[in-house]
Amino acid sequence: MDTSPRSRPIPLYFLIVCMLFQGISGIVGGVGLVNDSAGEFLDLSVDLLIGTPFSTYLGPGLILLVLLGFAPMVVSVGLMKRTRWAWYGSLTLGCALVIWILTQIAIIGYWSDPPLQLVYGVLGIVLAGLTLLPSVRKNMLSD
């Protein structure tokens, strides 16, 4: 398998950049919630968590940190190295981000100011869409 940069389709570069963006923002957001589980710094009331399994933002922060922070960073490295598992990881993380946002909207409602739910919902769709492009799929899954 040729892993030289010239052999990669342009959408794969966009996928890697988007995945790195998600990883960095997931780490920043996750650390913020873990360090301030009351949500005061981010101007989040724990009342938003009523009806959820969480009484503080520690649990959501850990999920965000690990699933939508560290995991995309690992997948980004796999995409750069063109490992087969990274294609599956990329598709899974795109879908996971969409599910995370939809669940968040179902529980706490849609917030348009700032429009982070919209931005990250679209990012999840973009991650899954780029992953499913034939040029990316062929490049990542061919032997």
N, C-alpha and C positions, 0 to 999 in steps of 0.2 A: 504494500500500500504506500503510495507516494504521499508524504505528509508535508511536502514543500508548500509554502504559502501560495504559489502560483496555481496550484492544483485545486484550490478551494474556490467555490462559487462565492460571488459577492454577498448574496443573502446570508451565508454562513458567518461572515464578518459582522453583519448587522445583528445576527442572533447572539453572537458572543458579546457584543457591546451591550445589547439589551439585557442579557443574562448578568453581566457584571454590574450594570446599573441596579438591577433588582437585588443582587447580592449585597451591594454596598448599602443601599437604602434599607434593606431588611435588617442588616446588622445595626445600622444607626438607630432605626426605629425600635428594634428589639432591645438594644442596650438601654435606650431611653425609658422604655416601659419597665424593664427589669430593675433599673436603678431607682425609678420613681413609680413603684407599683400602685401608688394612690392616684397617679395620673395628673397631679397638680401642675407639674412643669409643662406638660402638653395641653393643659387646660381641658382635661377629660375628667368628668365626674364618674366616680365608681357607681353612681346610680344607673349609668348606662349598662352596667353588668347585671342588673336585676333580671332574673329569669334565665341566667346563664349558669354554667357550672362554676363560674369564677366570682370571687368576692373582691379580688384586686386585679391589677393588670400584670401581675407576675406571670401567670399561666399564659395569657395571650402574648406577652413579651417573649417568653421562652419559645413558644411556637414560632413566632415571627423571626426570632433570632436564628433558630436552628433550621426550620423548614424553608423559610423564605429569605434567609440571610446566608448562613454558611453553606447550605446545599447548593444554591445557585453558583457560589464561588467554586465549589468542587466541580460542578457540571461545566462551568466555563473552562476550567483546565482540561477536562475531558474533551470538550468541543475543540479546543486548540490542538490537542494531541490526536484528534479524530478517533477516539475510542468509541466502540459500538454502543456501550452502555450509556454514553453521554447523550446520544440521540433520544433514547427512551427517557432518560432523566430530564432532558429539556422539555419533552412533551408532557411529562408528568408534572413538572414545575409550572408550566404554562397553565395547565388545567387546575392545579392546586391554587394558583394565584387567583384565578377566576372564581373558584369555589370559596376561597377566603373572603373575597370582596362581596360576593353574593350573600354569604352567611352573615357578614358584618352588616350589610344593608338590611337583611331580614331581621336581625336582632336589634340594631340601634337606629335603623333608618338611614336614608340617604342624606349626606351632608355635601352641599355644593360650595361651601366656603370654609376652607379651601377645597377644591375639587379632587382631593386625593383618591377617593374611591373611583371616580371616573378615570383618572390617569392610570391607576394600577389595574383596574378592570380591563382597560384597553391594552395595557402592557401585557397582561396575561394572554389576551387574544392574539396579540402580535407574536409573543413567544411561541405559542402553539402553532400559529399560522406559518411563521418562518420555519419552524421545525418540520412541518408537513409539506413544505415546498419540494417538488420532485428533485430539484438540483441538490438541495440540502440532504434529503433522505438518501439519494443515491450516493452522494459523497461520503456520508457517515456510515452507511450500512453495507456498502460494497466491499468485497474482500480484496 
